[in-house]
Amino acid sequence: MVGILIVTHGNFGTELLKSAELIIGKQENVETLGLNPSDDIKELYIAVRSSIKKLDKGDGVLILTDLFGGSPTNVTAASISDYKCESVSGVNLPMLIEALDSREFMPLEELTAKTIQSGVEGIKNVKNELGNKANSI
């Protein structure tokens, strides 16, 4: 099973995981790390590397971050070449659910692509999707 590491600003990752678990149930081999204003980037870097080692049970680790170019993503990028892991920025609930739900039967590279696809497909203009039905709900 691919491990999942969510690295975000503040508590976003923790709350996102709670929301996913509300929908698909409690998950194992998942960790969240948050960067707060007073935190040291070097400590986050150490925590990311430690979490990757802990979560990799042989199938690798998929790291999901919130903002491309942000400190959580930059810290993650500094570690991905040293381990069997992939990293995707722009985490949202559809992609997290896909990653958690598919990680037992998909290899890391395929899971990464499927996670990105689900994240993009989860973004909808509700008015365009529902049309006149939007007012009747």
N, C-alpha and C positions, 0 to 999 in steps of 0.2 A: 504494500500500500504506500502510495506517495504521501509524504508528510506535507502539511500545509503550514506556512508561516505568514502571518499577516502583520505588516509593519506600517504604521500610520502616524500621523500627527495626533497627539492627544489620545483619547479613548475610543476613537472612531472604529478601529479594528476590533476591539473587544465588544463593542455594541453591535457591530455588524455580524460578528460570530454569534452573539446571543440571538439576533434576529433570524439567522440561518437555522440555528438549532431549534427555534420555535416552530419552524416550518418542517424541517427534515429530521429532527431529533438530535440528541446529544452526540457529539463527535469525539473521537479519539485521535491522537497523534496530530493535534493542531495547537499552535501557540500564537499569541498576539503580543506584539511589542508596540508601545506607544512612546512618542517623543514629545515631551512637555517643555515649556519655555526655559526652565531652570536645568534641564538635563544636559549632560556632557555627551557630545557626539561620539567621542572615543568609547564611552561606556556603552552606547547603543551599538557601535561596531562590534565590540566584544560580545554583547548579548546576542546579536544576530548570528555570529559565528558559532556561539555555544548552542543556540537553538537549532541551527542547521545540523550540527553534529548529533544532537539529541533526537531530532525528528527523522533523520535518514536511517531507515531500517533496511536499506538495500535498494529501494526503488527510487531514491532521490527525494528532493523537496521542491515544491512549487511555492515561491514567495510572491505574495500579492502586496503591492504598495498603493498608496492613495494618489500621489501626485508626481508625475514625471518631472524630474529636475529638483524635487524637494529633498530635504535631508534624509528621510527614510529610504527613498529610492537610491540616492547617492551612496548611502552607507551599504545598502544591499548590493549595489553594482560593484562595490569594492571587494565583495566576497564571492560572487557567483562563479568566477573562473577557478576558484580553489576547491570547489565541491561539486557534487552531482546535483545541480539545481538549476532552475529556470526562474526568471523574475518577470512579472507583468505589473505594469502600473495602471492606475485608474480603476482600482477595485470597486465593484458595485455588488449588490446583493445577487442578481442573476448569475454573475460569474462565480461568486463564492459558492453558491448552491451547486452549480455545475461541477466545480472542482471537487467539492466534498462528496458529491453523489457519484462521480465517475472515477475517482482515484484508485479504487480497488481493482479495476479491470483495464485501465488504460496506462500505457507507458508514459513517462514524464513528458516527452516531446509532444505526443498526441494530446495529452491532457492539457498542455499549455495552449495549443492551437484551439482546442474545443472551448477552453475557458475564455479565451479572447473572443471567439465567435459568439458565445452566449452573452458576454458582456455587451457587445455591440448590438446584438439582436434584442436585448432587453431594454434598449433605449427606444422609446416610441413617443410620437406626438399623439397624445390620447384623443384629442379632438379629431384628428385625421383618421385614426384607427376606428373610432366608434361612430363617427358621423353624427347622425340624428339620434342615435341611441344614447349618446352621452347625457342628454337632458332627461332621459326616462329612467335612469337608475336611481 
